Amino acid sequence: AEFYRAQPLDPHVRAIPLRLAKDLKKDPEQHIGELAAFLVVDANDDFHRVKRIHDWVADNIRYDVESYYGDLHNAQTGLKGVLSSGQSVCEGYATVFERLCQEAGITVHKVSGHARGASYDPFAKEDASKSNHAWNVVSIEGRNYLVDTTWDAGSVTGARVFEKRYSTAYLFTNPLAFLHTHFPTDSQWQLIDRPLSAEEFVALPALRGRFFQYGLELATADPQMEAAKTEALLRFRLPENVQVSATLTGSGRSDTANTVLVQHGEGSASVAIRFPAPGDWLVRLFVGEREGDDALAWAASFPYRATAGSPLRFPTQYKQFSELQCYLESPMHAPLARGSKVPFRLRVPGVEEVAAVVDGNRWVHLERLEHDLYAGEVPVNSAR
């Protein structure tokens, strides 16, 4: 299963004959079996068959945002309506996936329950007993595996636009990881020895599939809602080839520049936050490969309720700071006081020399204390 989770979209699912694609739209019921047969032909095993079916559904059905935010009764959720229109909500994705698996001889179930999707508000009281989503479970070689083709097709942005983005974050997902966002109505589909209660689910942080897919781990305890004063700090363990970024939004404020500082260390990352004002704030974490070309993907949300605001901001970071895996120990605020001498201390792996540039043209070289640690006093003559 893990092998197929690491694979890109299978090109076979985009090689469907034009004649079959047209017939499928005209009469889905008549041609669904033919589609399933095409998708699984020459597949290596049942995991491969499910991966191809997952890929076709995620790649060919668009999320019906209009119906989701309007009248769900207008959404096409039956096989004919979904395949004729090419769009649906979660029920339709799960229905098509279920039928294709059945046609391919794969044991499959459609599961309903509560999920932390587009309408999830981390600051509101969460009712895990309220069913608002559908996904699937497949049985392969005597074991059950979780699949959510809706969430692997893309996501709905804050502007209520469906953003197509293929993923395998919810294909054969570890059950404990899946439980951070999905709570089935029937506890048997949690697929763990001791099912969680609704209260235990609500207490879990909203860590998405990408968080676990990229090998991230929380290194600091974090409840579902964190009370804070003016600052907060999140720490993560992560593989060396993975990077993270973060954003801060909330409380109707737009002045959030330099309120988040992301730093990477050896097998770790930290996210420091300064809240500009008291109120509700949401930290969103994004993850991706360090050398990858794709934009980082949303991996987690951390809600905070700040009791006060801070006028301080973090120093501005540039792309090279992250690429070199720099770690700034001081100063941790900006702007620097004019006319002062500021102690600098930072780690920069793999370089021979580090300097601070003052007023755009004066270089102050820092002393190398050990291995990759540099320090020194830098006179600040202007506000820059």
C-alpha positions in Angstrom: 0.0 0.0 0.0 2.8 2.5 0.9 4.4 2.0 -2.5 1.3 3.1 -4.3 0.8 6.1 -1.9 4.1 7.4 -3.1 3.3 7.2 -6.8 2.0 10.1 -9.0 -1.2 10.0 -11.0 -1.2 6.8 -13.0 -1.0 7.9 -16.7 -3.2 4.9 -17.6 -6.3 6.7 -16.3 -5.9 9.5 -18.9 -5.6 7.0 -21.7 -9.3 6.1 -21.9 -10.5 5.8 -25.5 -12.5 8.8 -26.7 -15.4 6.6 -27.6 -15.7 5.2 -24.1 -15.4 8.6 -22.5 -18.3 9.8 -24.7 -20.4 6.7 -24.1 -19.9 7.0 -20.4 -21.4 10.5 -20.3 -24.4 9.4 -22.4 -25.2 6.2 -20.5 -23.1 5.7 -17.4 -25.0 2.7 -16.2 -24.4 0.9 -19.4 -20.7 1.6 -19.6 -19.5 1.7 -16.0 -18.4 -1.9 -16.2 -16.3 -1.2 -19.4 -14.6 1.7 -17.6 -13.7 -0.4 -14.6 -12.3 -3.1 -16.9 -10.2 -0.6 -18.7 -8.9 0.9 -15.5 -7.7 -2.3 -13.9 -6.4 -4.1 -17.0 -2.8 -5.4 -16.5 -2.8 -4.0 -12.9 -0.2 -5.7 -10.7 -2.5 -6.4 -7.7 -5.6 -5.2 -5.9 -3.7 -2.2 -4.4 -2.8 -1.1 -8.0 -6.4 -1.6 -9.1 -7.7 0.5 -6.3 -5.0 3.2 -7.0 -6.1 3.4 -10.6 -9.8 3.7 -9.6 -8.9 6.3 -7.0 -6.9 8.3 -9.6 -9.6 8.3 -12.2 -12.3 9.5 -9.7 -10.0 12.2 -8.3 -8.9 13.3 -11.7 -12.3 13.4 -13.5 -14.8 14.7 -11.0 -14.9 18.3 -9.9 -16.3 19.4 -6.6 -19.7 21.1 -6.9 -19.0 24.2 -4.8 -22.2 25.9 -5.9 -24.4 23.1 -4.6 -22.3 22.7 -1.4 -22.7 26.4 -0.4 -26.2 26.7 -1.9 -28.7 23.8 -1.9 -27.2 20.4 -1.5 -30.4 18.9 -2.9 -29.3 20.2 -6.3 -26.0 18.2 -6.2 -25.7 15.2 -8.5 -24.8 12.3 -6.2 -26.1 9.3 -8.2 -23.9 7.4 -10.7 -25.7 8.8 -13.7 -25.8 12.4 -12.6 -22.2 12.4 -11.5 -20.7 10.9 -14.6 -22.9 12.8 -16.9 -22.1 16.2 -15.3 -18.5 15.5 -14.2 -19.1 17.1 -10.8 -20.5 16.3 -7.4 -20.0 16.5 -3.7 -18.5 13.9 -1.4 -21.5 11.5 -1.7 -21.1 11.3 -5.5 -17.3 10.8 -5.3 -17.8 7.9 -2.8 -20.7 6.4 -4.9 -18.6 6.3 -8.1 -15.6 4.9 -6.4 -17.7 2.3 -4.7 -19.3 1.2 -8.0 -16.0 1.0 -9.9 -14.5 -1.1 -7.1 -17.5 -3.4 -7.2 -17.2 -3.8 -11.0 -13.5 -4.6 -10.6 -14.2 -7.3 -7.9 -12.9 -5.3 -5.0 -14.7 -5.5 -1.7 -15.7 -1.9 -0.8 -17.9 0.0 1.6 -19.3 3.5 1.6 -18.8 5.3 5.0 -20.6 8.4 6.3 -19.6 10.5 9.2 -18.2 13.9 10.3 -15.2 15.5 8.7 -13.3 18.7 9.2 -13.8 20.0 5.6 -14.5 23.3 4.0 -17.1 24.4 6.6 -15.0 23.4 9.6 -14.7 26.3 12.1 -12.0 25.5 14.7 -13.3 28.2 17.0 -16.9 26.9 17.1 -18.2 24.1 19.2 -17.7 20.9 17.1 -20.4 18.3 16.9 -18.8 15.1 15.8 -22.1 13.3 15.8 -23.3 15.5 12.8 -22.7 13.6 9.6 -21.4 15.9 6.8 -19.1 13.7 4.6 -18.8 10.4 2.8 -15.7 8.3 2.0 -14.8 4.6 1.4 -13.2 1.5 2.9 -11.7 -1.2 0.7 -10.7 -4.7 1.8 -7.5 -6.1 0.3 -5.8 -9.3 1.4 -7.9 -9.6 4.5 -7.3 -6.0 5.7 -9.3 -2.8 5.5 -8.0 0.4 4.1 -9.4 4.0 4.1 -9.8 6.1 0.9 -11.2 9.6 0.4 -11.3 10.5 -3.3 -13.0 13.8 -2.6 -10.2 15.2 -0.5 -7.6 13.7 -2.9 -9.2 15.6 -5.9 -8.4 19.0 -4.5 -9.8 21.5 -2.0 -12.2 24.4 -1.7 -10.5 27.8 -1.1 -11.6 30.5 1.2 -13.0 32.3 -1.9 -15.3 29.2 -2.4 -13.5 28.1 -5.5 -12.6 24.4 -6.1 -8.8 24.1 -6.6 -8.0 20.9 -8.3 -4.9 19.3 -6.9 -4.3 15.5 -7.1 -3.0 13.8 -4.0 -2.7 10.4 -2.4 -2.8 11.7 1.2 -6.1 10.0 1.7 -5.3 6.7 -0.1 -4.6 3.7 2.1 -4.2 6.3 5.0 -3.1 5.1 8.4 -6.3 4.9 10.5 -4.9 7.0 13.4 -3.8 9.7 11.0 -7.2 9.6 9.2 -9.0 10.1 12.6 -7.5 13.6 12.9 -10.0 14.8 10.3 -12.6 12.0 9.8 -15.0 10.6 12.4 -17.3 7.8 11.1 -20.8 7.5 12.4 -20.2 3.7 12.8 -17.2 3.3 15.0 -16.1 0.0 13.3 -14.8 2.1 10.4 -12.3 3.8 12.6 -10.3 0.6 12.0 -8.5 0.8 15.4 -8.6 -1.6 18.3 -10.1 0.9 20.8 -12.4 3.4 18.9 -12.2 7.0 19.9 -15.2 8.7 21.5 -16.6 11.9 19.9 -15.1 13.9 22.7 -11.6 12.3 22.1 -11.9 13.1 18.4 -12.8 16.8 19.0 -9.8 17.1 21.3 -7.4 16.0 18.4 -5.6 18.8 16.5 -6.7 19.2 12.9 -3.8 17.5 11.2 -4.5 16.7 7.6 -3.3 13.8 5.4 -0.3 15.7 4.0 1.0 16.2 7.6 1.4 12.5 8.0 2.3 11.7 4.3 5.4 13.9 4.6 6.4 12.4 7.9 5.8 15.3 10.2 5.4 14.8 13.9 4.3 17.3 16.6 7.2 17.9 19.0 5.1 20.1 21.3 1.8 19.1 22.9 -1.1 21.0 21.2 -4.7 20.7 22.1 -7.5 21.4 19.6 -7.7 25.0 20.9 -4.7 26.8 22.5 -4.9 29.7 24.8 -2.1 32.2 24.4 -0.9 35.6 25.5 1.0 37.5 22.8 3.1 34.7 21.4 3.1 31.0 20.7 5.6 28.4 19.5 5.1 25.2 17.5 7.8 22.6 17.0 7.9 19.7 14.6 10.1 16.7 13.7 10.4 16.1 10.0 12.6 14.4 7.4 15.6 16.3 6.1 14.1 16.6 2.5 10.9 18.3 3.8 10.2 21.9 4.5 7.3 23.8 6.0 5.8 27.3 5.9 3.0 28.9 7.9 0.5 31.8 7.7 -1.5 33.7 10.4 -5.0 34.9 9.8 -7.9 36.0 11.9 -9.7 38.6 14.0 -10.5 40.7 11.0 -6.9 42.0 10.8 -4.8 42.3 7.7 -1.6 43.6 9.2 0.0 40.2 9.8 3.3 40.8 7.9 6.3 39.3 9.8 4.1 37.8 12.5 5.3 34.3 11.8 8.9 33.0 11.8 9.6 29.6 10.4 13.0 28.1 11.0 14.5 24.7 10.1 17.0 22.7 12.0 18.5 19.3 11.7 15.4 17.0 11.4 13.2 19.7 12.9 11.3 22.9 12.3 9.8 25.6 14.5 7.0 28.1 13.9 7.1 31.2 16.2 4.0 33.3 16.2 3.3 36.9 17.5 -0.3 37.9 17.6 -0.9 41.5 16.5 -4.0 41.9 18.6 -6.1 39.9 21.1 -8.7 37.6 19.6 -9.0 34.4 17.6 -6.1 33.5 15.3 -5.5 30.6 13.0 -2.1 29.3 12.1 -2.1 27.2 8.9 0.9 25.0 8.2 2.0 24.0 4.7 4.4 21.3 3.7 6.3 20.0 0.7 9.6 18.7 -0.6 12.6 20.9 -0.1 13.8 20.5 -3.7 10.4 20.1 -5.2 8.8 22.4 -7.8 5.2 22.1 -6.5 3.7 24.7 -4.2 3.6 23.6 -0.6 0.3 21.9 0.4 -1.9 22.7 3.4 -1.0 20.2 6.2 -2.6 21.4 9.4 -4.5 24.2 11.2 -3.8 25.4 14.8 -6.4 27.8 16.4 -5.3 30.2 19.1 -7.2 32.6 21.3 -4.8 35.4 22.2 -5.5 37.5 25.3 -3.3 40.4 24.2 -1.5 41.7 21.1 2.2 42.5 20.5 3.6 45.5 18.5 6.8 43.5 17.8 7.4 41.8 14.5 9.9 39.1 13.4 12.8 40.0 11.0 11.9 39.6 7.3 12.9 36.3 5.9 14.1 35.7 2.3 14.0 32.5 0.3 17.7 31.8 0.8 17.2 31.8 4.6 15.0 28.7 4.3 17.0 27.1 1.5 20.2 27.3 3.5 18.4 26.0 6.6 19.5 29.0 8.6 18.4 29.3 12.3 18.3 32.8 13.9 18.8 32.9 17.6 18.9 36.7 17.9 17.7 39.3 17.3 14.1 38.0 17.1 12.4 41.4 16.5 12.3 44.1 14.0 12.8 47.0 13.4 16.1 47.3 15.2 16.6 50.3 17.4 18.5 53.1 15.6 21.9 53.9 17.1 22.2 50.6 19.0 24.6 47.8 18.9 22.7 44.6 18.3 24.0 41.1 19.2 23.5 38.7 16.3 23.7 35.0 16.7 22.6 32.5 14.0 23.4 29.1 12.6 24.1 28.8 8.8 25.1 25.3 7.7 27.6 24.7 4.9 29.0 28.2 4.5 32.5 29.7 5.1 31.5 33.3 6.0 28.5 35.2 7.3 28.1 39.0 7.4 25.4 41.6 8.2 25.0 44.4 5.7 24.3 47.8 7.3 22.8 50.7 5.4 23.0 48.8 2.2 26.8 49.1 1.8 28.7 48.4 5.0 29.5 44.8 5.8 30.0 43.6 9.4 31.5 40.1 9.4 30.3 37.8 12.2 32.7 35.6 14.1 32.6 31.8 13.6 32.2 30.3 17.1 31.8 26.7 16.2 30.9 24.5 13.2 27.9 26.5 11.8 27.4 29.1 14.6 28.2 32.7 13.9 27.9 35.7 16.3 28.9 39.4 16.7 27.7 42.9 17.5 26.2 44.9 14.6 25.9 48.7 14.9 22.6 50.0 13.6 22.9 53.5 12.3 19.5 53.7 10.6 16.1 52.1 10.8 17.2 49.5 8.2 
